[in-house]
Amino acid sequence: AGGGADTRWSTGGNWDLSSPPGPGDDVYIGNSAALQTVRLDGAQQVGLFYLGTSGSATLDFDPAASLQTNLSILSNSAASQVSMNLAGGQSWTDTSLSVIGNFGRAQVSLSDGASFNGFRVYLGSEQGAHGTLHMRDRASAIITALEIGASGTGVLDAADKDTLLQTSSAVLATSAGSSGSAMLANEAKWIVLNPLTVGSQGAGTINVASGAQLSAQGQVTMGLYAGSRGDITVTGSGSLFSASGALFVGARGTGLITIENQGAMVAGDTVLGRGGSANGGIVLRGAGTTMGVNTLTIGGDRTDTGAVAAVGRLDISDGAKATTAQVRLGDAVNASGTLTLTDTGSSLTSSDRISVGYAGTGSLVMTRG
């Protein structure tokens, strides 16, 4: 972009070729030392889109404005800081790849009914990069494949009733050294239609609070590879984590789910500490806190063909309650599983049987109640 009399996208004098770009044109904004601000007006469609090529840039959307891009790179320099702001029904659609924070810092903010549709989206692509998707007040996003912290740091921050994110798949903390976090609050919802991985090789965390909901309809894996870590925390009345498929808490790395303060969790077949030297746990705390799962395996998984020295634990305290079908403590040779019930009112109800030391080592501990 060049320099014109105002900051509007549609002003021809603001562009190097003296006319605004159109479909198929490549756009580069923010390629100087000074912060460059552009206001998008009308319905715009371009090809390759760089915001913050080597410098810093801000793109603000006029009411009812829309942008369609074929491939988008936000903050392509370690020194650049980029923001894209949509509020009041505006929309951004990218048909290929959207990188929010490639080498520098970038944030996309959606509020007041604004929307984003993306195919493949990275938040924090390269080492040292930081990318944020900020959603408020009826914002919505539909994304095919989302990576929060690909090799850098990625953040999803969604809040408020009728704020909705839907992804076909999602990975938090893809590479070693990466960090991915998601914060859902105030009745916001995130629906993942297929696999969800929290901590692939890095450290991934999801916090669900104040009536927010995380609904995973495929397999959920936390702490996928050795050295990784995945955490999910659910707190507050009405807050819910649901997993329709298999749930692995600590597949080869470390995984921990904490449900407290009247939060709730429901899941299918669940394994805590699956294979290798994995460590997986669930902590339930407080009256009104609930968990309901199908088969619960704590420590090892006989169906995993690798060497197993995994550790699993389930801690239920302060009046929290869990219901399951069959429970197996220490499911594989060399694995260990521990179930601890603490305080009056804390309970685990099984509709099948509880096997303590199924093929490995199992412990059942009951205290203060």
Solvent accessible surface area in square Angstrom, and as a share of the most:
residue,aa,sasa,rsa
1,A,21,0.16
2,G,25,0.24
3,G,74,0.71
4,G,39,0.38
5,A,111,0.86
6,D,68,0.35
7,T,70,0.41
8,R,94,0.34
9,W,1,0.00
10,S,53,0.34
11,T,38,0.22
12,G,19,0.18
13,G,46,0.44
14,N,12,0.06
15,W,21,0.07
16,D,112,0.58
17,L,157,0.78
18,S,84,0.54
19,S,60,0.39
20,P,56,0.35
21,P,18,0.11
22,G,21,0.20
23,P,101,0.64
24,G,63,0.61
25,D,67,0.35
26,D,79,0.41
27,V,3,0.02
28,Y,87,0.33
29,I,0,0.00
30,G,0,0.00
31,N,73,0.38
32,S,58,0.37
33,A,113,0.88
34,A,70,0.54
35,L,113,0.56
36,Q,33,0.15
37,T,56,0.33
38,V,11,0.06
39,R,82,0.30
40,L,0,0.00
41,D,23,0.12
42,G,44,0.42
43,A,88,0.68
44,Q,33,0.15
45,Q,81,0.36
46,V,5,0.03
47,G,8,0.08
48,L,46,0.23
49,F,0,0.00
50,Y,41,0.16
51,L,0,0.00
52,G,0,0.00
53,T,33,0.19
54,S,64,0.41
55,G,8,0.08
56,S,24,0.15
57,A,0,0.00
58,T,23,0.13
59,L,0,0.00
60,D,30,0.16
61,F,10,0.04
62,D,21,0.11
63,P,111,0.70
64,A,86,0.67
65,A,1,0.01
66,S,33,0.21
67,L,4,0.02
68,Q,69,0.30
69,T,1,0.01
70,N,83,0.42
71,L,52,0.26
72,S,0,0.00
73,I,15,0.07
74,L,0,0.00
75,S,0,0.00
76,N,43,0.22
77,S,26,0.17
78,A,88,0.68
79,A,86,0.67
80,S,1,0.01
81,Q,116,0.51
82,V,8,0.05
83,S,31,0.20
84,M,0,0.00
85,N,53,0.27
86,L,2,0.01
87,A,50,0.39
88,G,33,0.32
89,G,48,0.46
90,Q,4,0.02
91,S,33,0.21
92,W,0,0.00
93,T,42,0.24
94,D,3,0.01
95,T,72,0.42
96,S,38,0.25
97,L,44,0.22
98,S,0,0.00
99,V,5,0.03
100,I,0,0.00
101,G,0,0.00
102,N,20,0.10
103,F,94,0.39
104,G,2,0.02
105,R,127,0.46
106,A,5,0.04
107,Q,68,0.30
108,V,0,0.00
109,S,22,0.14
110,L,0,0.00
111,S,34,0.22
112,D,59,0.31
113,G,27,0.26
114,A,0,0.00
115,S,29,0.19
116,F,0,0.00
117,N,60,0.31
118,G,9,0.09
119,F,111,0.46
120,R,111,0.41
121,V,0,0.00
122,Y,36,0.14
123,L,0,0.00
124,G,0,0.00
125,S,10,0.07
126,E,68,0.31
127,Q,147,0.65
128,G,74,0.71
129,A,2,0.01
130,H,40,0.18
131,G,0,0.00
132,T,14,0.08
133,L,0,0.00
134,H,48,0.22
135,M,0,0.00
136,R,66,0.24
137,D,59,0.31
138,R,116,0.43
139,A,0,0.00
140,S,39,0.25
141,A,2,0.01
142,I,99,0.50
143,I,1,0.01
144,T,56,0.33
145,A,29,0.23
146,L,1,0.01
147,E,27,0.12
148,I,0,0.00
149,G,0,0.00
150,A,10,0.08
151,S,31,0.20
152,G,5,0.05
153,T,46,0.27
154,G,0,0.00
155,V,22,0.13
156,L,0,0.00
157,D,30,0.15
158,A,2,0.02
159,A,6,0.05
160,D,44,0.23
161,K,130,0.55
162,D,96,0.50
163,T,1,0.01
164,L,64,0.32
165,L,1,0.00
166,Q,55,0.25
167,T,0,0.00
168,S,33,0.21
169,S,35,0.22
170,A,1,0.01
171,V,39,0.22
172,L,0,0.00
173,A,0,0.00
174,T,35,0.20
175,S,33,0.21
176,A,70,0.54
177,G,79,0.76
178,S,4,0.02
179,S,46,0.30
180,G,1,0.01
181,S,26,0.17
182,A,0,0.00
183,M,77,0.34
184,L,2,0.01
185,A,30,0.23
186,N,75,0.39
187,E,82,0.37
188,A,0,0.00
189,K,93,0.39
190,W,0,0.00
191,I,41,0.21
192,V,0,0.00
193,L,65,0.32
194,N,74,0.38
195,P,75,0.47
196,L,1,0.00
197,T,17,0.10
198,V,0,0.00
199,G,0,0.00
200,S,10,0.06
201,Q,82,0.37
202,G,8,0.08
203,A,49,0.38
204,G,0,0.00
205,T,47,0.27
206,I,1,0.00
207,N,61,0.31
208,V,0,0.00
209,A,26,0.20
210,S,61,0.39
211,G,13,0.13
212,A,0,0.00
213,Q,61,0.27
214,L,0,0.00
215,S,28,0.18
216,A,1,0.00
217,Q,88,0.39
218,G,15,0.14
219,Q,85,0.38
220,V,0,0.00
221,T,8,0.05
222,M,0,0.00
223,G,0,0.00
224,L,53,0.27
225,Y,112,0.42
226,A,85,0.66
227,G,81,0.78
228,S,4,0.02
229,R,100,0.37
230,G,0,0.00
231,D,25,0.13
232,I,1,0.00
233,T,36,0.21
234,V,0,0.00
235,T,35,0.21
236,G,18,0.18
237,S,80,0.51
238,G,51,0.49
239,S,1,0.01
240,L,49,0.24
241,F,0,0.00
242,S,21,0.14
243,A,4,0.03
244,S,83,0.53
245,G,23,0.22
246,A,33,0.26
247,L,0,0.00
248,F,21,0.09
249,V,0,0.00
250,G,0,0.00
251,A,8,0.06
252,R,79,0.29
253,G,6,0.06
254,T,40,0.23
255,G,2,0.02
256,L,38,0.19
257,I,0,0.00
258,T,16,0.09
259,I,0,0.00
260,E,35,0.15
261,N,95,0.49
262,Q,100,0.45
263,G,0,0.00
264,A,27,0.21
265,M,1,0.00
266,V,72,0.41
267,A,14,0.11
268,G,16,0.15
269,D,67,0.35
270,T,1,0.01
271,V,13,0.08
272,L,0,0.00
273,G,0,0.00
274,R,58,0.21
275,G,0,0.00
276,G,20,0.19
277,S,96,0.62
278,A,1,0.00
279,N,66,0.34
280,G,0,0.00
281,G,2,0.02
282,I,0,0.00
283,V,15,0.09
284,L,0,0.00
285,R,99,0.36
286,G,18,0.17
287,A,74,0.58
288,G,48,0.46
289,T,1,0.00
290,T,61,0.35
291,M,5,0.02
292,G,20,0.19
293,V,13,0.07
294,N,74,0.38
295,T,28,0.17
296,L,0,0.00
297,T,4,0.02
298,I,0,0.00
299,G,0,0.00
300,G,0,0.00
301,D,11,0.05
302,R,121,0.44
303,T,105,0.61
304,D,19,0.10
305,T,143,0.83
306,G,32,0.30
307,A,93,0.72
308,V,19,0.11
309,A,54,0.42
310,A,0,0.00
311,V,64,0.37
312,G,1,0.01
313,R,86,0.32
314,L,0,0.00
315,D,35,0.18
316,I,0,0.00
317,S,21,0.13
318,D,78,0.40
319,G,10,0.09
320,A,0,0.00
321,K,102,0.43
322,A,1,0.01
323,T,75,0.43
324,T,9,0.05
325,A,24,0.19
326,Q,20,0.09
327,V,0,0.00
328,R,39,0.14
329,L,0,0.00
330,G,0,0.00
331,D,1,0.00
332,A,7,0.05
333,V,101,0.58
334,N,118,0.60
335,A,1,0.01
336,S,37,0.24
337,G,2,0.02
338,T,44,0.26
339,L,1,0.01
340,T,29,0.17
341,L,22,0.11
342,T,18,0.11
343,D,28,0.14
344,T,112,0.65
345,G,40,0.38
346,S,18,0.11
347,S,36,0.23
348,L,25,0.13
349,T,81,0.47
350,S,30,0.19
351,S,99,0.64
352,D,77,0.40
353,R,129,0.47
354,I,70,0.36
355,S,20,0.13
356,V,73,0.42
357,G,32,0.31
358,Y,81,0.31
359,A,45,0.35
360,G,22,0.21
361,T,87,0.50
362,G,19,0.18
363,S,45,0.29
364,L,80,0.40
365,V,61,0.35
366,M,138,0.62
367,T,62,0.36
368,R,177,0.64
369,G,91,0.88
